[in-house]
């Protein structure tokens, strides 16, 4: 579904990623792990069009995304949920969800909001509340729900556990399994909670100093503490 080949990119003149290649197949949950500053979030931003590729190629279902911006990729079926509980604090929960559905007709949006609220029933009770009044866990669920409104084929998640208590992380990751298995949404997730994300992943990539340092099954890392330690040293 997503194929990134020999990607080089960064910010201004600072290069962050060096010849990075990854693949995400339809129906998978693929995780990207690695230490802070290894380029994980940069990879997601390049994939969704927030920053341009300096060189290399980004393909989504065989279509080149080079030169695309996020709205272009959203229409193709790729949705991005950035890190840090990114909700519009002064708007209601429903208003936040409507922003996620700006490319949909009103009829289609009404169908989607019903479907998404079935996945996140707690938000159904909060529709008229300002998003800023929600708990941290509820705000993260709202951010994910908003990203689901356009009915994406591929969901990009950037450190969704950031700032959440352990019990909320468990609940959130169970939701990701549900999205993947019941709704067939392919997921590419960047996450610092390594053991938790490896447990739900089909495959994983380890980034280190802007390069792919591991490409394989997560079970190998879960049972090989030395290899896991190498990635983060």
Helices and strands as residue ranges (DSSP letters): E 2-11, E 14-24, E 29-33, H 40-48, E 55-60, E 63-64, H 70-76, E 78-81, H 93-100, H 106-119, H 121-124, G 131-133, H 136-148, E 154-158, H 166-183, E 186-190, H 194-200, E 203-208, E 211-216, H 218-222, H 225-232
